Amino acid sequence: MINITTSNNKGTYKSPNIFGYYGNYGGAYIPEMLHRNVEELRNKYLQIMYEESFQKEFQYLLHDYAGRPTPLFFAERLSKQFSSTIYLKREDLNHTGAHKINNAIGQVLLAIRLGKKRIIAETGAGQHGVATATVCALKGLECIVYMGEVDMERQQPNVARMQMLGATVVPATSGSKTLKDATNEAIRDWINNPTDTHYVIGSVVGPHPYPDMVARFQSVISEEIRKQLLEKTGNELPNNVVACVGGGSNAAGAFYNFLDDLSVQLYAVEAAGCGINSGMSAATTQLGKPGVLHGSKSLVMQTADGQIVEPHSISAGLDYPGIGPLHAHLYESGRAKFLSATDEEALEAAFNLTKLEGIIPALESAHALSALKQMNLKPNNVTIVCLSGRGDKDLAAYMKAMQHSSS
């Protein structure tokens, strides 16, 4: 294991320093076999991303293929419930049903320009896997998606979608058989196939430059929010922006273009599972401590001797024992407030939104919605909630909850 970065020089909230650190967190802690791949990415990603031809194709696919810009919807009945003004950023209306398509398009286009022919990815809830498989089908690339065996059971519709799109879905059968273990398997694959393979990481985790690269691809979310809010209210700055956080890609995208506007309060909502202190939780900022996981230094749920603590959440996309280094820095610096929601609170918030606004949210997004109760909203506040994905993938969990409540 080598670390190709050091934590000298401070970056800004938006971007890490030249070594990939946001404050005390980040870096690239990688096996030597991956050094060439990661260095190639680090040296070329910004140059490629901002080439005119890349941006032209990226923007074209975001608009004509993914369906951007996504609406900023005034949730009138939800707003009345909280005696405030609440808008929903409708990432659930993207092609494939979540924000994940933004990053998948960007990384696959980047991989093509790096000459890679084979794409691998990890997925928890399945949305990132579906998005990656979708773009690989569009571009005619081989796609292998690693997914925990437990997640494959609870997200069967997304497994079927990936297979229909031509991807090979490989179950991760070690550990908790969830997102952490799928990521481990994907990294092993990359080590064994370093020449022709690009690993499309789905969140703002992993070795530098992945956290920065994914945040930049997802920053289109907050870029649109500013423009849309200005059109609707005459002011591009809301009082609050709320998003769920597992690794944290939708939150990074929703926060990105507000990070330097200190008047905007950022709320990141983690999964408390059965309760923060229940032993079945994924609230990393409350339970974690500094450590290295999947290639970067961040806050990690771990035992005293450094063994990973298995997380729990009803939401497969938040069932992760770490957090992206950007978010660890936002937590430690106080720039963002970190809240949490239990499984039951997320379910309650999901049913509430469905009945008030006719929108069935992903369980991940329901955690963000649940935080509205904790925020002491004022009548003159304008709050944006990032609705990161749609809830059809979670219907089995919702049906189980309805059956339980009626019995």
LOFI-313727 format. One record per residue (C-alpha): chain; x, z, y. Coordinates in nm, 4 decimals. Layout:
<sites>
+-------+----------+----------+----------+
: chain :        X :        Z :        Y :
+-------+----------+----------+----------+
:     A :        X :        Z :        Y :
...
+-------+----------+----------+----------+
</sites>
This chain:
<sites>
+-------+----------+----------+----------+
: chain :        X :        Z :        Y :
+-------+----------+----------+----------+
:     A :   0.0000 :   0.0000 :   0.0000 :
:     A :   0.1381 :  -0.0985 :   0.3383 :
:     A :   0.0061 :  -0.0427 :   0.6879 :
:     A :   0.0760 :  -0.3403 :   0.9129 :
:     A :  -0.0418 :  -0.1551 :   1.2243 :
:     A :   0.0385 :   0.1560 :   1.4187 :
:     A :  -0.1824 :   0.3448 :   1.6611 :
:     A :   0.0250 :   0.3023 :   1.9767 :
:     A :  -0.1493 :   0.1651 :   2.2892 :
:     A :  -0.5169 :   0.2219 :   2.3504 :
:     A :  -0.7784 :  -0.0511 :   2.3277 :
:     A :  -1.1055 :  -0.0625 :   2.5211 :
:     A :  -1.4438 :   0.0328 :   2.3831 :
:     A :  -1.5140 :  -0.3351 :   2.3133 :
:     A :  -1.1860 :  -0.4332 :   2.1529 :
:     A :  -0.9167 :  -0.2590 :   1.9522 :
:     A :  -0.5572 :  -0.2507 :   2.0676 :
:     A :  -0.3115 :  -0.5096 :   1.9404 :
:     A :  -0.2618 :  -0.3042 :   1.6235 :
:     A :  -0.6323 :  -0.2918 :   1.5432 :
:     A :  -0.7076 :   0.0631 :   1.6552 :
:     A :  -1.0110 :   0.1891 :   1.8465 :
:     A :  -0.8707 :   0.5181 :   1.9720 :
:     A :  -0.7562 :   0.6976 :   1.6580 :
:     A :  -0.9341 :   0.4702 :   1.4115 :
:     A :  -0.8720 :   0.1272 :   1.2647 :
:     A :  -0.5551 :  -0.0423 :   1.1481 :
:     A :  -0.4928 :  -0.2433 :   0.8338 :
:     A :  -0.4056 :  -0.0374 :   0.5260 :
:     A :  -0.3729 :  -0.3043 :   0.2602 :
:     A :  -0.2079 :  -0.3836 :  -0.0737 :
:     A :   0.1016 :  -0.5996 :  -0.0296 :
:     A :  -0.0710 :  -0.8862 :  -0.2124 :
:     A :  -0.3188 :  -0.9134 :   0.0769 :
:     A :  -0.0606 :  -0.8978 :   0.3543 :
:     A :  -0.0352 :  -1.2760 :   0.3890 :
:     A :  -0.4144 :  -1.3236 :   0.4047 :
:     A :  -0.4755 :  -1.0467 :   0.6554 :
:     A :  -0.1829 :  -1.1538 :   0.8733 :
:     A :  -0.3086 :  -1.5128 :   0.8716 :
:     A :  -0.6492 :  -1.3928 :   0.9877 :
:     A :  -0.5010 :  -1.1601 :   1.2502 :
:     A :  -0.2832 :  -1.4353 :   1.3946 :
:     A :  -0.5511 :  -1.7040 :   1.4019 :
:     A :  -0.9009 :  -1.5556 :   1.4273 :
:     A :  -0.9293 :  -1.5370 :   1.8067 :
:     A :  -0.7725 :  -1.8785 :   1.8592 :
:     A :  -1.0117 :  -2.0384 :   1.6095 :
:     A :  -1.3206 :  -1.8475 :   1.7265 :
:     A :  -1.2859 :  -1.9606 :   2.0849 :
:     A :  -1.1898 :  -2.3216 :   2.0234 :
:     A :  -1.4433 :  -2.5514 :   2.1851 :
:     A :  -1.5250 :  -2.7303 :   1.8564 :
:     A :  -1.5792 :  -2.3997 :   1.6749 :
:     A :  -1.8035 :  -2.2594 :   1.9459 :
:     A :  -2.0040 :  -2.5806 :   1.9601 :
:     A :  -2.0756 :  -2.5722 :   1.5855 :
:     A :  -2.1291 :  -2.1935 :   1.5814 :
:     A :  -2.3798 :  -2.2050 :   1.8681 :
:     A :  -2.5552 :  -2.5068 :   1.7179 :
:     A :  -2.6055 :  -2.3295 :   1.3839 :
:     A :  -2.7143 :  -2.0041 :   1.5492 :
:     A :  -2.9780 :  -2.1968 :   1.7448 :
:     A :  -3.1005 :  -2.4713 :   1.5116 :
:     A :  -3.0348 :  -2.3092 :   1.1729 :
:     A :  -3.0587 :  -1.9328 :   1.2188 :
:     A :  -3.3324 :  -1.9552 :   1.4803 :
:     A :  -3.1699 :  -1.7812 :   1.7758 :
:     A :  -3.2375 :  -1.6456 :   2.0272 :
:     A :  -3.4476 :  -1.3838 :   1.8491 :
:     A :  -3.7350 :  -1.2417 :   2.0568 :
:     A :  -3.7186 :  -0.9205 :   2.2566 :
:     A :  -4.0669 :  -0.7899 :   2.1858 :
:     A :  -4.2492 :  -0.5325 :   2.4006 :
:     A :  -4.3990 :  -0.2918 :   2.1451 :
:     A :  -4.7057 :  -0.1945 :   2.3484 :
:     A :  -4.8752 :   0.0442 :   2.1057 :
:     A :  -4.5462 :   0.2063 :   2.0006 :
:     A :  -4.4633 :   0.2497 :   2.3696 :
:     A :  -4.7983 :   0.4238 :   2.4299 :
:     A :  -4.7295 :   0.6560 :   2.1389 :
:     A :  -4.4065 :   0.7722 :   2.3034 :
:     A :  -4.5313 :   0.7425 :   2.6652 :
:     A :  -4.2335 :   0.5202 :   2.7403 :
:     A :  -4.1263 :   0.1545 :   2.7315 :
:     A :  -3.9907 :   0.0315 :   2.3995 :
:     A :  -3.8692 :  -0.3176 :   2.3152 :
:     A :  -3.7752 :  -0.4393 :   1.9682 :
:     A :  -3.4882 :  -0.6846 :   1.9274 :
:     A :  -3.6290 :  -0.8955 :   1.6446 :
:     A :  -3.3264 :  -0.9669 :   1.4245 :
:     A :  -3.5726 :  -0.9626 :   1.1345 :
:     A :  -3.6874 :  -1.3067 :   1.2522 :
:     A :  -3.3518 :  -1.4695 :   1.1848 :
:     A :  -3.3230 :  -1.7135 :   0.8949 :
:     A :  -3.2635 :  -1.5001 :   0.5806 :
:     A :  -3.4389 :  -1.2037 :   0.7441 :
:     A :  -3.1635 :  -1.0035 :   0.9132 :
:     A :  -2.8781 :  -1.0015 :   1.1625 :
:     A :  -2.6310 :  -1.0705 :   0.8796 :
:     A :  -2.6613 :  -1.4488 :   0.9226 :
:     A :  -2.4771 :  -1.4326 :   1.2587 :
:     A :  -2.1560 :  -1.3094 :   1.1000 :
:     A :  -2.1950 :  -1.5181 :   0.7834 :
:     A :  -2.2110 :  -1.8395 :   0.9845 :
:     A :  -1.9099 :  -1.7386 :   1.1921 :
:     A :  -1.6886 :  -1.6321 :   0.9035 :
:     A :  -1.7687 :  -1.9294 :   0.6811 :
:     A :  -1.6887 :  -2.1691 :   0.9667 :
:     A :  -1.3637 :  -1.9791 :   1.0211 :
:     A :  -1.2798 :  -1.9919 :   0.6482 :
:     A :  -1.3280 :  -2.3702 :   0.6443 :
:     A :  -1.0839 :  -2.4048 :   0.9348 :
:     A :  -0.8364 :  -2.1898 :   0.7403 :
:     A :  -0.8643 :  -2.4311 :   0.4457 :
:     A :  -1.0393 :  -2.1878 :   0.2102 :
:     A :  -1.2598 :  -2.3366 :  -0.0635 :
:     A :  -1.3938 :  -2.0189 :  -0.2255 :
:     A :  -1.5958 :  -1.7448 :  -0.0579 :
:     A :  -1.6451 :  -1.3898 :  -0.1833 :
:     A :  -1.8622 :  -1.1169 :  -0.0340 :
:     A :  -1.9920 :  -0.7669 :  -0.1024 :
:     A :  -2.3509 :  -0.6648 :  -0.0427 :
:     A :  -2.5612 :  -0.3499 :  -0.0534 :
:     A :  -2.9185 :  -0.4266 :   0.0484 :
:     A :  -2.8522 :  -0.7896 :  -0.0371 :
:     A :  -2.9068 :  -0.9299 :   0.3126 :
:     A :  -2.5375 :  -1.0019 :   0.3715 :
:     A :  -2.5090 :  -1.1557 :   0.0252 :
:     A :  -2.8102 :  -1.3777 :   0.0883 :
:     A :  -2.6772 :  -1.4807 :   0.4295 :
:     A :  -2.3328 :  -1.5650 :   0.2889 :
:     A :  -2.4804 :  -1.7554 :  -0.0061 :
:     A :  -2.7042 :  -1.9434 :   0.2372 :
:     A :  -2.4192 :  -2.0642 :   0.4576 :
:     A :  -2.2066 :  -2.1496 :   0.1528 :
:     A :  -2.4935 :  -2.3631 :   0.0202 :
:     A :  -2.5179 :  -2.5317 :   0.3604 :
:     A :  -2.1453 :  -2.6090 :   0.3575 :
:     A :  -2.1025 :  -2.6785 :  -0.0155 :
:     A :  -1.8650 :  -2.3895 :  -0.0873 :
:     A :  -1.8327 :  -2.1777 :  -0.4016 :
:     A :  -1.9769 :  -1.8296 :  -0.3435 :
:     A :  -1.9310 :  -1.5097 :  -0.5454 :
:     A :  -2.1171 :  -1.1965 :  -0.4351 :
:     A :  -2.0363 :  -0.8484 :  -0.5655 :
:     A :  -2.3283 :  -0.6068 :  -0.5739 :
:     A :  -2.3652 :  -0.2594 :  -0.7193 :
:     A :  -2.5702 :  -0.2430 :  -1.0368 :
:     A :  -2.8019 :   0.0171 :  -0.8798 :
:     A :  -2.8558 :  -0.2033 :  -0.5744 :
:     A :  -2.9276 :  -0.5042 :  -0.7941 :
:     A :  -3.2118 :  -0.3059 :  -0.9513 :
:     A :  -3.3662 :  -0.1941 :  -0.6216 :
:     A :  -3.3135 :  -0.5260 :  -0.4429 :
:     A :  -3.4115 :  -0.7757 :  -0.7129 :
:     A :  -3.5734 :  -1.0291 :  -0.4744 :
:     A :  -3.2425 :  -1.0695 :  -0.2904 :
:     A :  -3.0537 :  -1.1091 :  -0.6186 :
:     A :  -3.2911 :  -1.3911 :  -0.7088 :
:     A :  -3.2430 :  -1.5522 :  -0.3682 :
:     A :  -2.8637 :  -1.5492 :  -0.4034 :
:     A :  -2.8829 :  -1.7017 :  -0.7488 :
:     A :  -3.1278 :  -1.9683 :  -0.6315 :
:     A :  -2.8832 :  -2.0531 :  -0.3523 :
:     A :  -2.6137 :  -2.1172 :  -0.6148 :
:     A :  -2.4120 :  -1.7987 :  -0.5743 :
:     A :  -2.2704 :  -1.6039 :  -0.8665 :
:     A :  -2.3834 :  -1.2388 :  -0.8386 :
:     A :  -2.1398 :  -1.0034 :  -1.0111 :
:     A :  -2.2560 :  -0.6450 :  -1.0798 :
:     A :  -2.0284 :  -0.3557 :  -0.9856 :
:     A :  -2.0601 :  -0.1034 :  -1.2684 :
:     A :  -1.8159 :   0.1694 :  -1.1605 :
:     A :  -1.8703 :   0.4818 :  -0.9516 :
:     A :  -2.2137 :   0.5077 :  -0.7917 :
:     A :  -2.2703 :   0.1358 :  -0.8580 :
:     A :  -2.3596 :   0.0776 :  -0.4915 :
:     A :  -2.2019 :  -0.0763 :  -0.1805 :
:     A :  -1.8716 :   0.1129 :  -0.1967 :
:     A :  -1.8115 :  -0.0072 :  -0.5503 :
:     A :  -1.9132 :  -0.3654 :  -0.4702 :
:     A :  -1.6557 :  -0.3616 :  -0.1902 :
:     A :  -1.3890 :  -0.2339 :  -0.4307 :
:     A :  -1.4613 :  -0.5222 :  -0.6681 :
:     A :  -1.4516 :  -0.7805 :  -0.3904 :
:     A :  -1.1127 :  -0.6515 :  -0.2745 :
:     A :  -0.9796 :  -0.6746 :  -0.6316 :
:     A :  -1.0999 :  -1.0347 :  -0.6495 :
:     A :  -0.9262 :  -1.1167 :  -0.3210 :
:     A :  -0.6003 :  -0.9646 :  -0.4454 :
:     A :  -0.6196 :  -1.1847 :  -0.7557 :
:     A :  -0.7107 :  -1.5012 :  -0.5616 :
:     A :  -0.5210 :  -1.4781 :  -0.2326 :
:     A :  -0.4573 :  -1.8477 :  -0.1724 :
:     A :  -0.7915 :  -2.0304 :  -0.1824 :
:     A :  -1.0329 :  -1.7416 :  -0.1144 :
:     A :  -1.1780 :  -1.5917 :   0.2027 :
:     A :  -1.3485 :  -1.2529 :   0.1846 :
:     A :  -1.6523 :  -1.2452 :   0.4134 :
:     A :  -1.6876 :  -0.8744 :   0.4915 :
:     A :  -2.0411 :  -0.8011 :   0.6052 :
:     A :  -1.9893 :  -0.5052 :   0.8356 :
:     A :  -1.7489 :  -0.3746 :   1.0997 :
:     A :  -1.5306 :  -0.2189 :   0.8287 :
:     A :  -1.2165 :  -0.3236 :   0.6455 :
:     A :  -0.8651 :  -0.3959 :   0.7699 :
:     A :  -0.8018 :  -0.5332 :   1.1175 :
:     A :  -0.9091 :  -0.7920 :   1.2313 :
:     A :  -1.2398 :  -0.7627 :   1.0406 :
:     A :  -1.4041 :  -0.4891 :   1.2520 :
:     A :  -1.3284 :  -0.6798 :   1.5721 :
:     A :  -1.4155 :  -1.0193 :   1.4255 :
:     A :  -1.7529 :  -0.9070 :   1.2882 :
:     A :  -1.8386 :  -0.7252 :   1.6125 :
:     A :  -1.7656 :  -1.0405 :   1.8124 :
:     A :  -1.9837 :  -1.2559 :   1.5854 :
:     A :  -2.2656 :  -1.0001 :   1.6106 :
:     A :  -2.2273 :  -0.9530 :   1.9884 :
:     A :  -2.4779 :  -1.2365 :   2.0360 :
:     A :  -2.7448 :  -0.9662 :   1.9840 :
:     A :  -2.6580 :  -0.7696 :   2.2985 :
:     A :  -2.5730 :  -1.0868 :   2.4901 :
:     A :  -2.9316 :  -1.2007 :   2.4369 :
:     A :  -3.0783 :  -0.8562 :   2.5089 :
:     A :  -2.9225 :  -0.8531 :   2.8564 :
:     A :  -3.0578 :  -1.1963 :   2.9453 :
:     A :  -3.4020 :  -1.1304 :   2.7974 :
:     A :  -3.4415 :  -0.7889 :   2.9601 :
:     A :  -3.3445 :  -0.9340 :   3.2974 :
:     A :  -3.6149 :  -1.1976 :   3.2587 :
:     A :  -3.8768 :  -0.9394 :   3.1597 :
:     A :  -3.7943 :  -0.6511 :   3.3941 :
:     A :  -3.5520 :  -0.7756 :   3.6597 :
:     A :  -3.2823 :  -0.5421 :   3.5248 :
:     A :  -3.0453 :  -0.6357 :   3.2437 :
:     A :  -2.9513 :  -0.2740 :   3.1668 :
:     A :  -3.1864 :  -0.0562 :   2.9579 :
:     A :  -3.1683 :   0.3223 :   2.9520 :
:     A :  -3.1176 :   0.3372 :   2.5752 :
:     A :  -3.0087 :   0.1120 :   2.2896 :
:     A :  -3.0834 :   0.2350 :   1.9366 :
:     A :  -2.9552 :   0.0962 :   1.6055 :
:     A :  -2.9039 :   0.2152 :   1.2496 :
:     A :  -2.5492 :   0.2591 :   1.1217 :
:     A :  -2.4076 :   0.2334 :   0.7721 :
:     A :  -2.0857 :   0.0412 :   0.8211 :
:     A :  -2.2431 :  -0.0541 :   1.1514 :
:     A :  -2.2596 :  -0.4307 :   1.2113 :
:     A :  -2.6047 :  -0.4483 :   1.3719 :
:     A :  -2.5202 :  -0.1484 :   1.5893 :
:     A :  -2.1900 :  -0.3078 :   1.6921 :
:     A :  -2.3778 :  -0.6228 :   1.7889 :
:     A :  -2.6504 :  -0.4364 :   1.9766 :
:     A :  -2.4014 :  -0.2106 :   2.1578 :
:     A :  -2.1199 :  -0.4597 :   2.2256 :
:     A :  -2.2162 :  -0.5965 :   2.5671 :
:     A :  -2.3258 :  -0.2528 :   2.6902 :
:     A :  -2.0160 :  -0.0577 :   2.5854 :
:     A :  -1.8606 :  -0.0635 :   2.9317 :
:     A :  -2.1924 :   0.0074 :   3.1103 :
:     A :  -2.1860 :   0.3851 :   3.0933 :
:     A :  -2.5381 :   0.4174 :   3.2351 :
:     A :  -2.6703 :   0.2786 :   2.9055 :
:     A :  -2.7025 :   0.5514 :   2.6412 :
:     A :  -2.6194 :   0.4302 :   2.2915 :
:     A :  -2.7827 :   0.5898 :   1.9872 :
:     A :  -2.6481 :   0.5296 :   1.6373 :
:     A :  -2.8701 :   0.6515 :   1.3539 :
:     A :  -2.7221 :   0.7369 :   1.0153 :
:     A :  -2.8959 :   0.7981 :   0.6832 :
:     A :  -2.9412 :   1.1686 :   0.6119 :
:     A :  -3.0829 :   1.0902 :   0.2673 :
:     A :  -3.2430 :   1.4034 :   0.1237 :
:     A :  -3.0975 :   1.6086 :   0.4112 :
:     A :  -2.7541 :   1.6279 :   0.5683 :
:     A :  -2.6487 :   1.9312 :   0.3651 :
:     A :  -2.8397 :   1.8389 :   0.0489 :
:     A :  -2.5443 :   1.6799 :  -0.1290 :
:     A :  -2.7397 :   1.3534 :  -0.1228 :
:     A :  -2.6706 :   1.2038 :   0.2175 :
:     A :  -2.4806 :   0.9246 :   0.3935 :
:     A :  -2.4430 :   1.0846 :   0.7382 :
:     A :  -2.0721 :   1.0103 :   0.7716 :
:     A :  -2.0113 :   1.1486 :   1.1210 :
:     A :  -2.1643 :   1.4821 :   1.0175 :
:     A :  -2.0013 :   1.5060 :   0.6754 :
:     A :  -1.6862 :   1.2955 :   0.7004 :
:     A :  -1.3317 :   1.3503 :   0.8149 :
:     A :  -1.0497 :   1.1088 :   0.8982 :
:     A :  -0.9302 :   0.9070 :   0.6009 :
:     A :  -0.8606 :   0.5558 :   0.4767 :
:     A :  -1.1336 :   0.3552 :   0.3056 :
:     A :  -1.1377 :  -0.0184 :   0.2288 :
:     A :  -0.8423 :  -0.0997 :   0.4484 :
:     A :  -0.8900 :   0.0986 :   0.7679 :
:     A :  -0.8655 :   0.4535 :   0.8978 :
:     A :  -1.2020 :   0.5968 :   0.9901 :
:     A :  -1.4372 :   0.8838 :   0.9196 :
:     A :  -1.4967 :   0.9048 :   0.5458 :
:     A :  -1.7075 :   1.1328 :   0.3265 :
:     A :  -1.4466 :   1.2897 :   0.0994 :
:     A :  -1.3527 :   1.6027 :  -0.0881 :
:     A :  -1.0715 :   1.8371 :   0.0181 :
:     A :  -0.8294 :   1.6405 :  -0.2010 :
:     A :  -0.9374 :   1.3027 :  -0.0626 :
:     A :  -1.1778 :   1.1838 :  -0.3320 :
:     A :  -1.4735 :   0.9839 :  -0.2051 :
:     A :  -1.8051 :   1.1703 :  -0.2020 :
:     A :  -2.0859 :   0.9542 :  -0.3382 :
:     A :  -2.3392 :   0.8836 :  -0.0622 :
:     A :  -2.7156 :   0.8643 :  -0.0984 :
:     A :  -2.9825 :   0.6833 :   0.0986 :
:     A :  -3.3147 :   0.5264 :   0.0116 :
:     A :  -3.1754 :   0.2328 :   0.2077 :
:     A :  -2.9188 :   0.0298 :   0.0140 :
:     A :  -2.7642 :  -0.1019 :   0.3370 :
:     A :  -2.6857 :   0.2490 :   0.4657 :
:     A :  -2.5650 :   0.3882 :   0.1328 :
:     A :  -2.1965 :   0.3925 :   0.2288 :
:     A :  -1.9510 :   0.6863 :   0.2489 :
:     A :  -1.7723 :   0.5629 :   0.5618 :
:     A :  -1.8334 :   0.4093 :   0.9007 :
:     A :  -1.6658 :   0.1305 :   1.0970 :
:     A :  -1.3675 :   0.2422 :   1.3079 :
:     A :  -1.5387 :   0.1273 :   1.6289 :
:     A :  -1.8242 :   0.3668 :   1.5567 :
:     A :  -1.5885 :   0.6489 :   1.4613 :
:     A :  -1.4302 :   0.6036 :   1.8045 :
:     A :  -1.7686 :   0.5918 :   1.9788 :
:     A :  -1.8594 :   0.9165 :   1.8034 :
:     A :  -1.5320 :   1.0951 :   1.8737 :
:     A :  -1.5195 :   0.9820 :   2.2374 :
:     A :  -1.8838 :   1.0698 :   2.2984 :
:     A :  -1.9712 :   0.7172 :   2.4155 :
:     A :  -2.2533 :   0.7023 :   2.1597 :
:     A :  -2.4810 :   0.9758 :   2.0324 :
:     A :  -2.5116 :   0.9905 :   1.6552 :
:     A :  -2.8441 :   1.0981 :   1.5082 :
:     A :  -2.9687 :   1.0902 :   1.1506 :
:     A :  -3.2940 :   1.0327 :   0.9644 :
:     A :  -3.3896 :   1.1407 :   0.6144 :
:     A :  -3.5432 :   0.9121 :   0.3544 :
:     A :  -3.8868 :   1.0602 :   0.4270 :
:     A :  -3.8467 :   1.0254 :   0.8041 :
:     A :  -3.7449 :   0.6601 :   0.7648 :
:     A :  -4.0471 :   0.5892 :   0.5436 :
:     A :  -4.2769 :   0.7562 :   0.7961 :
:     A :  -4.1319 :   0.5497 :   1.0807 :
:     A :  -4.1662 :   0.2282 :   0.8785 :
:     A :  -4.5349 :   0.2858 :   0.8059 :
:     A :  -4.5919 :   0.3867 :   1.1682 :
:     A :  -4.4466 :   0.0610 :   1.3039 :
:     A :  -4.6331 :  -0.1449 :   1.0463 :
:     A :  -4.9697 :   0.0030 :   1.1417 :
:     A :  -4.9076 :   0.0017 :   1.5183 :
:     A :  -4.7391 :  -0.3361 :   1.5644 :
:     A :  -4.7980 :  -0.5360 :   1.2461 :
:     A :  -4.4245 :  -0.5507 :   1.1705 :
:     A :  -4.2855 :  -0.4331 :   0.8356 :
:     A :  -3.9230 :  -0.3282 :   0.9039 :
:     A :  -3.6317 :  -0.3037 :   0.6646 :
:     A :  -3.5635 :   0.0521 :   0.5535 :
:     A :  -3.2360 :   0.0333 :   0.7452 :
:     A :  -3.4201 :  -0.0454 :   1.0689 :
:     A :  -3.6737 :   0.2281 :   0.9949 :
:     A :  -3.3950 :   0.4848 :   1.0358 :
:     A :  -3.3399 :   0.3611 :   1.3913 :
:     A :  -3.7134 :   0.3760 :   1.4636 :
:     A :  -3.7262 :   0.7323 :   1.3327 :
:     A :  -3.4801 :   0.8424 :   1.6003 :
:     A :  -3.7354 :   0.7778 :   1.8765 :
:     A :  -3.8863 :   1.1177 :   1.7946 :
:     A :  -3.5528 :   1.2871 :   1.8608 :
:     A :  -3.4740 :   1.1225 :   2.1932 :
:     A :  -3.7050 :   1.3005 :   2.4431 :
:     A :  -3.8032 :   0.9691 :   2.6017 :
:     A :  -3.9161 :   0.9679 :   2.9652 :
:     A :  -4.2046 :   0.7570 :   3.1038 :
:     A :  -3.9663 :   0.5453 :   3.3141 :
:     A :  -3.7173 :   0.4881 :   3.0304 :
:     A :  -3.6592 :   0.1425 :   2.8843 :
:     A :  -3.5412 :   0.1634 :   2.5240 :
:     A :  -3.4240 :  -0.1199 :   2.2982 :
:     A :  -3.4433 :  -0.0699 :   1.9222 :
:     A :  -3.2513 :  -0.3214 :   1.7136 :
:     A :  -3.4837 :  -0.4233 :   1.4318 :
:     A :  -3.1999 :  -0.5314 :   1.2079 :
:     A :  -3.4012 :  -0.6780 :   0.9214 :
:     A :  -3.7412 :  -0.7402 :   0.7697 :
:     A :  -3.8987 :  -0.5197 :   0.5077 :
:     A :  -4.0055 :  -0.7558 :   0.2317 :
:     A :  -3.6874 :  -0.6701 :   0.0389 :
:     A :  -3.7987 :  -0.3030 :   0.0428 :
:     A :  -4.1581 :  -0.3504 :  -0.0740 :
:     A :  -4.0882 :  -0.1778 :  -0.4061 :
:     A :  -3.9808 :   0.1387 :  -0.2199 :
:     A :  -4.2779 :   0.1136 :   0.0166 :
:     A :  -4.5209 :   0.0626 :  -0.2722 :
:     A :  -4.3747 :   0.3649 :  -0.4512 :
:     A :  -4.4193 :   0.5734 :  -0.1351 :
:     A :  -4.7825 :   0.4578 :  -0.1001 :
:     A :  -4.8563 :   0.5409 :  -0.4618 :
:     A :  -4.6975 :   0.8840 :  -0.4183 :
:     A :  -4.9016 :   0.9596 :  -0.1052 :
:     A :  -5.2292 :   0.8579 :  -0.2707 :
:     A :  -5.1718 :   1.0590 :  -0.5894 :
+-------+----------+----------+----------+
</sites>
